[in-house]
Amino acid sequence: MKRCLLAVVIVFALGLMTSCGAKQNSAASDSAQKKESTVSEADKVTPTETPKPTATPEPTATPEPTATPEPTATPEPTATPEPTATPIPESKYDFACKRELTEYTLYYLFDFDEMAGLDYNTSDTSAMDVSISGDIQNGVEIYLNDGTFFGTITKQGGSKVVLIDYNGFDWDYEEIPVSEAEAVVPVE
């Protein structure tokens, strides 16, 4: 009986232990299930496996900022240069006059710096060099190449000019721009 009682006590103790272990196991199991619900599959450890390191997500490349294109300046319209007339070289002559006749026109050009001039007409292909003395207001004396006196030209007012020739005859002339007289100088 003692043996029996001892056996009952042992069986009872073992039963308690087993039921106590079962309760502990079930409590541990509940706790483990709660943990498992918060742990991912990758983190679960089985007794035969070694834990896998958790993968850190690769950093995503930060996109490089795109360069904002600099605004380009609108080119200023370039001004087209105004065509310029070819400058007319300054004439050496200071005074010009003409006398229009039916068939041709007579011209005189005077250079007061050189005291020289030209006598020509539109019906001829040459001009005659003359020498002069005096001034246009008081009278310009005209001398031919050989030094012979030809006449005197005097400005009368406005554009009127009078030539008094070596015979004393008056001839009316008109003062004109030097460029106009130079335009018709015959070329020898």
C-alpha positions in Angstrom: 0.0 0.0 0.0 2.6 2.3 0.6 3.9 1.5 -2.8 0.6 2.2 -4.3 0.2 5.3 -2.5 3.6 6.4 -3.6 2.7 5.5 -7.1 -0.5 7.5 -6.9 1.3 10.4 -5.5 3.9 10.1 -8.3 1.3 9.7 -10.9 -0.6 12.6 -9.4 2.5 14.7 -9.3 3.3 13.8 -12.8 -0.2 14.7 -13.8 0.1 18.0 -12.1 3.4 18.6 -13.7 2.0 17.7 -17.1 -1.1 19.7 -16.6 1.0 22.5 -15.2 3.4 22.3 -18.1 0.5 22.2 -20.5 -0.8 25.3 -18.9 2.6 26.9 -19.1 3.0 25.7 -22.7 -0.4 27.0 -23.6 0.4 30.4 -22.0 3.8 30.5 -23.8 2.0 29.4 -26.9 -0.5 32.2 -26.6 2.3 34.7 -26.0 4.2 33.3 -28.9 1.1 33.6 -31.2 0.8 37.3 -30.2 4.4 37.9 -31.0 4.1 36.0 -34.2 1.2 38.2 -35.3 3.5 41.2 -35.0 6.6 39.5 -36.4 7.0 39.1 -40.1 7.6 35.8 -41.8 11.2 36.6 -42.5 11.8 37.2 -38.7 10.3 33.8 -37.6 13.0 31.5 -36.3 12.7 27.8 -36.3 14.8 25.8 -34.0 16.9 24.4 -36.8 17.4 27.6 -38.7 19.6 30.5 -38.0 17.9 33.8 -38.0 18.0 35.7 -41.3 19.1 39.2 -41.2 16.4 41.6 -42.1 16.9 43.2 -45.4 17.2 47.0 -45.2 15.4 48.5 -48.1 17.8 49.9 -50.7 17.8 53.6 -50.6 16.0 55.0 -53.6 18.1 57.3 -55.8 17.1 60.9 -55.2 16.3 62.3 -58.6 18.8 65.0 -59.6 17.2 68.3 -59.9 16.7 69.2 -63.5 18.3 72.4 -64.6 15.9 75.1 -65.4 17.0 76.5 -68.7 18.2 80.1 -68.5 16.0 82.4 -70.4 17.8 83.6 -73.5 17.8 87.2 -74.3 15.9 88.1 -77.3 18.4 89.6 -79.7 17.9 93.2 -80.3 17.0 93.9 -83.9 20.0 95.3 -85.5 19.5 98.6 -87.1 20.2 98.6 -90.8 22.6 101.4 -91.5 21.1 104.1 -93.6 22.7 104.1 -97.0 25.0 107.0 -97.2 25.7 108.9 -100.3 29.2 108.8 -101.4 30.7 112.0 -100.1 31.4 114.5 -102.8 34.9 115.6 -102.5 35.1 119.3 -101.7 35.7 121.3 -104.7 38.7 123.6 -105.1 36.4 126.1 -106.8 34.7 128.9 -104.8 32.3 130.4 -107.4 30.4 129.3 -110.6 28.2 131.0 -113.0 26.5 130.1 -116.4 24.8 131.8 -119.4 22.2 129.7 -121.2 22.0 130.3 -124.9 19.8 128.6 -127.5 22.3 126.0 -128.6 24.7 125.7 -125.6 25.5 127.1 -122.2 28.6 129.1 -121.2 30.3 128.5 -117.8 32.9 130.0 -115.5 34.4 128.4 -112.4 36.7 130.4 -110.1 39.2 129.4 -107.5 40.0 132.5 -105.4 42.8 130.7 -103.4 44.8 129.9 -106.6 43.4 133.0 -108.5 42.6 130.6 -111.4 39.5 129.5 -113.2 37.9 127.6 -116.1 36.1 129.1 -119.1 34.1 126.4 -121.1 30.8 125.7 -122.8 28.6 122.7 -123.5 29.2 122.7 -127.3 33.0 122.1 -126.9 35.1 119.2 -125.7 37.7 121.3 -123.9 37.9 124.0 -121.2 40.2 127.0 -121.2 42.3 127.8 -118.1 42.1 131.4 -117.1 43.8 133.5 -114.4 41.8 135.9 -112.3 42.3 138.9 -110.0 40.0 140.8 -107.6 36.8 139.5 -105.9 33.3 138.8 -107.0 31.7 141.8 -105.1 34.1 144.4 -106.6 34.7 142.5 -109.9 36.8 139.6 -111.0 39.1 140.4 -113.9 39.6 137.5 -116.3 42.8 137.0 -118.3 43.4 134.4 -121.0 46.3 132.0 -121.1 48.5 134.5 -123.0 47.8 137.2 -120.4 45.3 139.1 -122.6 42.5 140.8 -120.6 39.1 139.2 -121.5 36.6 140.9 -119.2 35.3 141.6 -115.7 32.6 139.6 -113.9 30.7 141.3 -111.1 27.9 140.0 -108.8 24.8 142.3 -109.1 22.5 140.9 -106.3 20.7 137.7 -105.8 22.0 135.2 -108.3 22.5 137.8 -111.1 26.1 138.2 -112.4 27.2 140.5 -115.2 30.2 140.0 -117.5 31.5 143.1 -119.2 33.8 141.9 -122.0 36.9 143.5 -123.4 34.7 145.4 -126.0 32.5 146.8 -123.2 29.4 144.6 -123.9 27.4 143.4 -120.9 26.4 139.7 -120.7 24.0 138.4 -118.1 25.0 135.3 -116.2 23.5 133.4 -113.3 25.3 132.2 -110.2 24.9 128.4 -109.7 26.2 125.8 -107.3 29.8 124.8 -108.0 28.8 121.2 -108.2 26.4 121.9 -111.0 29.1 123.6 -113.1 31.6 120.9 -112.3 29.2 118.2 -113.5 29.4 119.5 -117.1 33.1 120.3 -117.3 34.4 118.7 -120.5 36.9 116.0 -120.1 40.0 116.4 -122.3 
